[in-house]
């Protein structure tokens, strides 16, 4: 019943490195019973494609501190540094491919089982795997293109990179002269209102919410699984490590995302 919220520890099953299929059967049962599933993805689904995450030991932010949005706005030198970092990662972003977890998610959308994919990732891999762009809700933005912070105009990265390499600094917006930034959400930057509203609406409309590869520590994004459970949806979490929200879940699988989800989807 909507609004009723209990901890269903009896349904929780943790599998650390297990190959037993009994618990995947529980995921299959949840998917078969669902008429409108929402998928929520974090860095863990993309690490299986070779993209390093940000927060874990050895992750990107342990090697270089993130640049706060306010500092990006106020400092031309930090804007240069932010773009230098982005272009240094271009080879990785331009060559990485969706893995079987991304493709399994795309299959759920194609089958009409999943209505939306809410993602914390900025890598565009859901779209590359075949999920229609209007079904992907990017609450942390997308690093594959840039936007003007003043007028919102979109710009592709290659011309910006050519200008940066020729002049040592990024170009201003060609329409209004505003500051250009990758279309990602930085520390200190407001969350995108339209995408957050879409994510909330999708969450409230679902009967099954599946978390894939998120540590569920970054808010407000991490509030969506709880919102779904409070609204009466079932909750499944597939993540290599335990999360603080496991106690609220109907099913927890601590194992690789790609093989797990592909096995479940193939059984539908």
VOTORDREN-900286 format. One record per residue (C-alpha): residue in one letter; x, y, z. Coordinates in Angstrom, 3 decimals, always signed. Layout:
BEGIN
(site A (X Y Z))
...
//
This chain:
BEGIN
(site X (+0.000 +0.000 +0.000))
(site X (+1.336 +3.442 -0.903))
(site X (+2.942 +5.186 +2.039))
(site X (+3.423 +1.948 +4.023))
(site X (+7.122 +1.325 +4.666))
(site X (+8.585 -1.656 +6.468))
(site X (+11.973 -3.350 +6.574))
(site X (+11.700 -6.722 +4.826))
(site X (+14.833 -8.406 +6.064))
(site X (+13.376 -11.855 +5.387))
(site X (+13.611 -11.206 +1.664))
(site X (+17.206 -10.008 +1.705))
(site X (+19.836 -12.404 +0.344))
(site X (+23.501 -11.530 +0.053))
(site X (+25.712 -13.416 -2.361))
(site X (+29.405 -12.587 -2.238))
(site X (+31.006 -14.340 -5.173))
(site X (+28.333 -17.063 -5.190))
(site X (+27.300 -18.787 -8.393))
(site X (+24.100 -20.224 -6.928))
(site X (+21.171 -19.384 -9.236))
(site X (+18.487 -19.587 -6.536))
(site X (+18.759 -15.927 -5.707))
(site X (+18.773 -14.898 -9.369))
(site X (+15.498 -16.804 -9.521))
(site X (+14.170 -14.357 -6.926))
(site X (+15.178 -11.457 -9.192))
(site X (+13.474 -13.182 -12.118))
(site X (+10.303 -13.561 -10.045))
(site X (+10.340 -9.867 -9.181))
(site X (+10.776 -8.930 -12.851))
(site X (+8.029 -11.287 -14.016))
(site X (+5.595 -9.856 -11.470))
(site X (+6.412 -6.260 -12.400))
(site X (+4.448 -4.256 -14.928))
(site X (+6.538 -1.101 -14.659))
(site X (+10.145 -1.375 -13.532))
(site X (+12.562 +1.514 -13.062))
(site X (+16.301 +0.856 -13.287))
(site X (+18.669 +3.029 -11.248))
(site X (+22.355 +2.783 -12.186))
(site X (+25.551 +3.974 -10.579))
(site X (+29.269 +3.703 -11.300))
(site X (+29.323 -0.045 -10.648))
(site X (+27.636 -0.880 -13.929))
(site X (+30.213 +1.105 -15.897))
(site X (+33.287 -0.156 -14.056))
(site X (+32.528 -3.440 -15.800))
(site X (+33.208 -1.553 -19.055))
(site X (+36.555 -0.327 -17.729))
(site X (+35.518 +3.145 -16.545))
(site X (+37.034 +3.803 -13.093))
(site X (+34.665 +5.076 -10.453))
(site X (+35.193 +8.289 -8.524))
(site X (+34.874 +7.548 -4.806))
(site X (+36.435 +4.160 -4.175))
(site X (+40.050 +3.775 -3.003))
(site X (+42.179 +4.376 -6.072))
(site X (+39.297 +6.136 -7.802))
(site X (+39.604 +9.356 -9.761))
(site X (+38.859 +11.664 -6.821))
(site X (+41.534 +10.031 -4.652))
(site X (+44.068 +11.008 -7.321))
(site X (+42.871 +14.565 -7.950))
(site X (+40.379 +16.630 -6.007))
(site X (+37.182 +17.566 -7.855))
(site X (+36.776 +21.205 -8.852))
(site X (+33.863 +22.903 -7.135))
(site X (+31.343 +24.576 -9.435))
(site X (+31.784 +27.957 -7.752))
(site X (+35.533 +27.776 -8.280))
(site X (+34.991 +26.798 -11.907))
(site X (+32.871 +29.907 -12.406))
(site X (+35.215 +32.295 -10.618))
(site X (+38.612 +31.097 -11.844))
(site X (+39.764 +31.021 -15.464))
(site X (+42.719 +28.880 -14.416))
(site X (+40.471 +26.246 -12.837))
(site X (+38.278 +26.252 -15.940))
(site X (+41.399 +25.476 -17.965))
(site X (+42.305 +22.707 -15.530))
(site X (+38.822 +21.220 -15.710))
(site X (+38.971 +21.088 -19.499))
(site X (+42.530 +19.717 -19.429))
(site X (+41.328 +16.860 -17.233))
(site X (+38.354 +16.179 -19.480))
(site X (+40.429 +16.022 -22.650))
(site X (+42.996 +13.805 -20.902))
(site X (+40.166 +11.283 -20.418))
(site X (+38.871 +11.537 -23.975))
(site X (+40.588 +8.390 -25.204))
(site X (+38.869 +6.356 -22.502))
(site X (+35.435 +7.877 -23.039))
(site X (+35.665 +7.642 -26.825))
(site X (+36.637 +3.963 -26.889))
(site X (+34.733 +2.408 -23.978))
(site X (+31.769 +0.246 -24.938))
(site X (+28.578 -0.865 -23.155))
(site X (+28.896 -4.171 -21.318))
(site X (+26.361 -6.966 -20.899))
(site X (+24.795 -5.142 -17.952))
(site X (+24.016 -2.122 -20.159))
(site X (+22.689 -4.420 -22.881))
(site X (+20.511 -6.315 -20.392))
(site X (+19.024 -3.007 -19.215))
(site X (+18.366 -2.072 -22.850))
(site X (+16.607 -5.420 -23.299))
(site X (+14.313 -4.693 -20.344))
(site X (+13.353 -1.382 -21.930))
(site X (+12.849 -2.970 -25.352))
(site X (+10.667 -5.693 -23.846))
(site X (+8.455 -3.007 -22.293))
(site X (+9.374 -4.224 -18.820))
(site X (+11.347 -1.115 -17.753))
(site X (+9.863 +2.331 -18.273))
(site X (+12.944 +4.429 -17.487))
(site X (+16.613 +4.250 -16.607))
(site X (+17.652 +6.764 -13.953))
(site X (+21.427 +7.027 -13.990))
(site X (+24.078 +8.737 -11.915))
(site X (+26.578 +8.009 -14.679))
(site X (+27.787 +10.582 -17.186))
(site X (+29.218 +8.220 -19.815))
(site X (+26.300 +7.912 -22.293))
(site X (+26.645 +4.101 -22.303))
(site X (+22.935 +3.465 -21.787))
(site X (+22.143 +5.364 -24.970))
(site X (+24.948 +3.542 -26.792))
(site X (+23.508 +0.203 -25.687))
(site X (+20.197 +1.000 -27.342))
(site X (+18.078 +2.637 -24.650))
(site X (+16.133 +5.495 -26.299))
(site X (+17.387 +8.865 -25.089))
(site X (+13.940 +9.847 -23.837))
(site X (+13.944 +6.832 -21.494))
(site X (+17.294 +7.760 -19.904))
(site X (+17.176 +10.257 -17.043))
(site X (+20.685 +11.628 -16.442))
(site X (+20.569 +13.230 -13.019))
(site X (+24.312 +13.979 -13.020))
(site X (+24.499 +15.030 -16.648))
(site X (+26.550 +13.801 -19.594))
(site X (+30.258 +14.254 -20.296))
(site X (+29.994 +13.592 -24.045))
(site X (+29.021 +17.174 -24.897))
(site X (+29.120 +20.691 -23.433))
(site X (+26.556 +23.330 -22.550))
(site X (+26.668 +27.072 -22.078))
(site X (+26.039 +27.977 -18.458))
(site X (+24.304 +31.174 -19.548))
(site X (+21.993 +30.323 -22.460))
(site X (+22.075 +26.527 -22.287))
(site X (+23.237 +26.056 -25.873))
(site X (+24.704 +22.634 -26.621))
(site X (+28.170 +22.311 -28.159))
(site X (+30.135 +19.287 -29.310))
(site X (+33.508 +18.630 -27.704))
(site X (+35.750 +18.355 -30.768))
(site X (+35.600 +22.073 -31.755))
(site X (+36.138 +23.021 -28.108))
(site X (+39.167 +20.760 -27.923))
(site X (+40.605 +22.205 -31.148))
(site X (+40.236 +25.732 -29.770))
(site X (+41.711 +24.681 -26.421))
(site X (+44.760 +23.111 -28.046))
(site X (+45.268 +26.117 -30.326))
(site X (+44.781 +28.862 -27.723))
(site X (+45.366 +27.217 -24.342))
(site X (+41.868 +28.011 -23.099))
(site X (+38.309 +26.937 -23.889))
(site X (+36.143 +29.094 -26.160))
(site X (+33.211 +31.153 -24.947))
(site X (+29.707 +30.296 -26.117))
(site X (+29.362 +31.238 -29.787))
(site X (+25.814 +32.426 -29.209))
(site X (+26.012 +34.561 -26.068))
(site X (+29.649 +34.614 -24.953))
(site X (+28.879 +32.622 -21.812))
(site X (+31.070 +30.044 -20.060))
(site X (+31.144 +26.584 -21.617))
(site X (+31.218 +23.495 -19.402))
(site X (+30.793 +19.794 -19.955))
(site X (+27.132 +18.942 -19.467))
(site X (+27.801 +17.298 -16.104))
(site X (+26.784 +18.280 -12.596))
(site X (+29.757 +19.339 -10.480))
(site X (+30.118 +19.679 -6.725))
(site X (+28.281 +22.812 -5.671))
(site X (+26.156 +22.923 -8.829))
(site X (+22.379 +22.752 -8.610))
(site X (+20.781 +19.485 -9.645))
(site X (+18.877 +19.673 -12.960))
(site X (+15.284 +20.448 -11.984))
(site X (+13.642 +18.888 -15.029))
(site X (+15.572 +15.628 -14.755))
(site X (+14.960 +15.361 -11.017))
(site X (+11.241 +15.916 -11.615))
(site X (+11.215 +13.217 -14.328))
(site X (+13.078 +10.828 -12.024))
(site X (+10.619 +11.430 -9.200))
(site X (+7.622 +10.879 -11.486))
(site X (+9.090 +7.646 -12.867))
(site X (+9.898 +6.425 -9.357))
(site X (+6.395 +7.085 -8.079))
(site X (+4.872 +5.279 -11.070))
(site X (+6.940 +2.074 -10.776))
(site X (+6.088 -1.176 -9.015))
(site X (+9.694 -2.455 -8.995))
(site X (+12.832 -0.365 -8.485))
(site X (+16.148 -2.052 -9.285))
(site X (+19.442 -0.499 -8.176))
(site X (+22.485 -1.563 -10.223))
(site X (+25.977 -0.642 -9.077))
(site X (+25.320 +2.299 -6.789))
(site X (+26.683 +2.724 -3.262))
(site X (+23.584 +4.838 -2.528))
(site X (+25.478 +7.472 -0.556))
(site X (+25.042 +10.500 -2.835))
(site X (+21.901 +12.502 -2.164))
(site X (+19.425 +13.565 -3.375))
(site X (+19.851 +10.789 -5.979))
(site X (+20.069 +8.067 -3.322))
(site X (+16.637 +9.066 -2.066))
(site X (+14.835 +7.528 -5.051))
(site X (+15.006 +3.880 -3.894))
(site X (+13.540 +4.881 -0.525))
(site X (+10.836 +6.918 -2.273))
(site X (+9.913 +3.892 -4.374))
(site X (+9.668 +1.615 -1.322))
(site X (+7.605 +4.131 +0.617))
(site X (+5.240 +4.286 -2.338))
(site X (+4.729 +0.523 -2.299))
(site X (+7.194 -0.646 -4.965))
(site X (+9.440 -3.659 -4.487))
(site X (+13.165 -2.892 -4.213))
(site X (+16.076 -4.979 -5.479))
(site X (+19.741 -3.994 -5.125))
(site X (+22.502 -5.583 -7.202))
(site X (+25.886 -4.252 -6.112))
(site X (+29.255 -5.818 -5.427))
(site X (+29.362 -4.343 -1.905))
(site X (+26.640 -3.889 +0.738))
(site X (+24.853 -0.531 +0.911))
(site X (+23.183 +1.314 +3.775))
(site X (+19.818 +0.730 +2.079))
(site X (+20.061 -3.060 +1.958))
(site X (+17.829 -3.355 +5.033))
(site X (+14.940 -1.804 +3.077))
(site X (+15.296 -4.070 +0.042))
(site X (+13.215 -7.076 -0.921))
(site X (+16.302 -8.616 -2.525))
(site X (+20.034 -7.882 -2.309))
(site X (+22.579 -9.566 -4.596))
(site X (+26.238 -8.776 -3.918))
(site X (+27.700 -9.896 -7.210))
(site X (+28.665 -8.753 -10.713))
(site X (+25.944 -6.820 -12.467))
(site X (+26.400 -7.886 -16.077))
(site X (+26.230 -11.697 -15.743))
(site X (+23.553 -11.474 -13.051))
(site X (+21.194 -9.218 -14.955))
(site X (+21.771 -10.985 -18.273))
(site X (+20.837 -14.334 -16.723))
(site X (+17.676 -12.802 -15.276))
(site X (+16.658 -11.111 -18.536))
(site X (+17.291 -14.251 -20.584))
(site X (+14.830 -16.111 -18.355))
(site X (+11.945 -13.701 -18.958))
//
